[in-house]
Amino acid sequence: MRRKRTIPAFHQEARHGSIGVVDPRRPATDPKCGVRTRAAVIDVNQDAESAERTVKFLTDLGVSGSTRSSEVREFGRAKELLGQESSLSGLCGYCWSGKLAVAPDGKVFTCVMARDWPVGDVPSQSLGEILHGGELARIRREIHETVWLPATADKERCPQTCGPDLACPCDPLLCPKCCGPTRLR
């Protein structure tokens, strides 16, 4: 029978490495930790040079995945900063494609930027109900028709392979076959 460890004992074992836990004092960006990181810098001050310096700082710090900057869009707290309401046209357009974001409170969205258009609520619905529900189908259709199709009508596209745990190999800012149709510079 295995002996049950107390929290303080587990903490001591973890700190001193006897159970194979990574040293908690080592930054997560250290390659020895095996944690892939990526970052997005939002250019709140509309100062591209400052944003690029921040990107370089993050890269030098050890961010292992993609690191890039983009302009402020009218979502979240930026609505007040820009004095604009959120609109579907501000989305990149790829949130119709089959991914979901679940917020800590259980609300479900087509992407993290689309919080003004919830498609379900995990505490009151199963993910299966949300996935097969009418609201998700409706908002995906609307995003596809009003944002994605107009923005990509004359562009050749790369396959989108971004996932929450992956760095996108097809960077919309670098790839001539645009992944994020409305956010190119």
C-alpha positions as CSV (number, residue, x, y, z in Angstrom):
1,M,0.0,0.0,0.0
2,R,1.3,3.4,-1.0
3,R,1.9,5.9,1.8
4,K,-0.3,9.1,1.5
5,R,1.9,12.2,1.4
6,T,0.8,15.4,3.2
7,I,0.8,18.6,1.3
8,P,3.9,19.9,3.1
9,A,5.8,16.7,2.4
10,F,4.8,16.7,-1.2
11,H,5.9,20.3,-1.5
12,Q,9.3,19.5,0.0
13,E,9.8,16.5,-2.3
14,A,8.8,18.6,-5.3
15,R,11.2,21.4,-4.3
16,H,14.1,19.1,-3.8
17,G,13.6,17.1,-6.9
18,S,13.0,13.7,-5.4
19,I,9.8,13.2,-7.3
20,G,11.0,14.5,-10.7
21,V,9.3,17.9,-10.6
22,V,11.0,20.8,-12.5
23,D,12.7,23.3,-10.2
24,P,10.1,25.9,-9.4
25,R,12.7,28.6,-9.4
26,R,13.6,27.9,-13.1
27,P,11.7,30.2,-15.5
28,A,9.1,28.3,-17.6
29,T,10.9,29.7,-20.7
30,D,14.0,27.6,-19.9
31,P,14.2,25.0,-22.7
32,K,14.9,22.3,-20.0
33,C,11.4,22.8,-18.7
34,G,9.9,21.6,-22.0
35,V,7.2,24.3,-21.9
36,R,6.4,25.8,-25.3
37,T,5.4,29.4,-25.0
38,R,4.1,31.9,-27.4
39,A,3.2,35.6,-27.0
40,A,1.2,38.3,-28.7
41,V,2.0,41.9,-28.1
42,I,-0.9,44.3,-28.6
43,D,0.3,47.8,-29.7
44,V,-1.9,49.7,-27.2
45,N,0.1,52.9,-27.6
46,Q,0.1,52.7,-31.4
47,D,3.9,52.8,-31.3
48,A,5.2,50.0,-33.6
49,E,8.8,50.5,-32.6
50,S,7.9,49.9,-28.9
51,A,5.9,46.9,-29.8
52,E,8.8,45.4,-31.8
53,R,11.2,46.1,-28.9
54,T,8.8,44.1,-26.6
55,V,8.7,41.3,-29.1
56,K,12.5,41.2,-29.2
57,F,12.6,41.3,-25.3
58,L,10.2,38.3,-25.2
59,T,12.2,36.4,-27.8
60,D,15.5,37.1,-25.9
61,L,13.7,36.0,-22.6
62,G,13.2,32.6,-24.2
63,V,9.7,32.5,-25.6
64,S,10.0,29.4,-27.8
65,G,7.0,29.7,-30.0
66,S,5.8,32.5,-32.2
67,T,6.0,36.0,-30.9
68,R,4.4,38.9,-32.8
69,S,2.6,42.1,-32.4
70,S,-0.7,43.5,-33.7
71,E,-2.8,46.6,-33.5
72,V,-5.5,47.2,-31.0
73,R,-8.9,45.9,-32.0
74,E,-12.3,46.7,-30.5
75,F,-12.6,43.8,-28.1
76,G,-12.5,43.5,-24.4
77,R,-11.1,46.6,-22.6
78,A,-9.9,48.0,-25.9
79,K,-13.5,48.9,-26.7
80,E,-13.2,51.8,-24.2
81,L,-9.7,52.7,-25.4
82,L,-10.8,53.0,-29.0
83,G,-14.3,54.3,-28.3
84,Q,-15.8,51.6,-30.5
85,E,-18.2,48.7,-30.0
86,S,-17.1,45.2,-31.0
87,S,-18.0,44.2,-34.5
88,L,-17.6,40.9,-36.4
89,S,-15.5,42.7,-39.0
90,G,-12.8,43.2,-36.4
91,L,-12.3,39.4,-36.1
92,C,-9.6,37.8,-38.2
93,G,-12.3,35.7,-39.8
94,Y,-11.0,32.2,-38.9
95,C,-13.2,31.7,-35.9
96,W,-15.8,30.0,-38.1
97,S,-13.5,27.1,-38.6
98,G,-14.2,24.6,-35.9
99,K,-12.5,25.7,-32.7
100,L,-14.0,27.0,-29.5
101,A,-12.8,29.0,-26.5
102,V,-14.2,28.3,-23.0
103,A,-13.9,31.1,-20.5
104,P,-13.2,30.4,-16.8
105,D,-16.9,31.1,-16.0
106,G,-18.0,28.4,-18.6
107,K,-19.1,30.7,-21.3
108,V,-18.2,29.4,-24.8
109,F,-17.2,31.5,-27.8
110,T,-15.9,30.8,-31.3
111,C,-12.6,32.4,-30.3
112,V,-11.1,34.4,-27.5
113,M,-11.7,37.6,-29.3
114,A,-15.4,36.8,-29.9
115,R,-16.6,37.2,-26.3
116,D,-19.5,39.5,-27.4
117,W,-21.0,36.6,-29.2
118,P,-21.4,33.7,-26.7
119,V,-22.6,30.4,-28.2
120,G,-23.2,28.5,-25.0
121,D,-22.6,28.0,-21.4
122,V,-20.8,24.9,-20.0
123,P,-22.5,25.0,-16.6
124,S,-25.9,24.7,-18.2
125,Q,-25.1,22.8,-21.4
126,S,-22.8,20.0,-22.4
127,L,-20.1,20.7,-24.9
128,G,-21.9,18.3,-27.2
129,E,-25.1,20.3,-27.0
130,I,-23.1,23.5,-27.7
131,L,-21.3,21.9,-30.7
132,H,-24.5,20.7,-32.3
133,G,-26.6,23.7,-31.2
134,G,-28.1,26.3,-33.5
135,E,-26.3,29.3,-32.0
136,L,-22.9,28.0,-32.8
137,A,-24.0,27.1,-36.3
138,R,-25.5,30.6,-36.8
139,I,-22.5,32.6,-35.6
140,R,-20.1,30.5,-37.5
141,R,-22.1,30.9,-40.7
142,E,-22.3,34.7,-40.1
143,I,-18.6,35.0,-39.5
144,H,-17.8,32.8,-42.6
145,E,-20.1,34.8,-44.9
146,T,-19.6,38.4,-43.6
147,V,-15.9,38.3,-42.6
148,W,-14.0,35.3,-44.1
149,L,-15.4,35.1,-47.6
150,P,-15.1,38.8,-48.5
151,A,-11.6,39.0,-47.1
152,T,-10.3,35.9,-48.9
153,A,-12.1,36.2,-52.2
154,D,-9.0,37.1,-54.1
155,K,-6.4,35.4,-51.9
156,E,-4.8,31.9,-52.0
157,R,-4.9,30.5,-48.4
158,C,-2.6,28.4,-46.3
159,P,-4.1,25.6,-44.3
160,Q,-4.7,26.8,-40.8
161,T,-2.9,24.6,-38.2
162,C,-2.9,26.8,-35.2
163,G,-4.0,25.2,-32.0
164,P,-4.0,26.3,-28.4
165,D,-0.8,24.4,-27.7
166,L,1.0,25.0,-31.1
167,A,2.7,27.9,-32.7
168,C,1.2,28.5,-36.1
169,P,3.6,27.6,-38.8
170,C,1.7,29.8,-41.2
171,D,2.2,33.3,-39.8
172,P,-0.4,35.7,-41.3
173,L,2.2,38.5,-41.3
174,L,4.8,36.4,-43.1
175,C,2.9,34.0,-45.3
176,P,1.8,35.3,-48.8
177,K,-1.1,32.9,-48.6
178,C,-3.0,34.7,-45.8
179,C,-4.3,32.7,-42.8
180,G,-5.8,35.7,-41.0
181,P,-7.6,37.5,-43.9
182,T,-8.5,40.9,-42.3
183,R,-5.4,41.5,-40.2
184,L,-2.6,41.8,-42.7
185,R,-0.4,44.9,-42.6
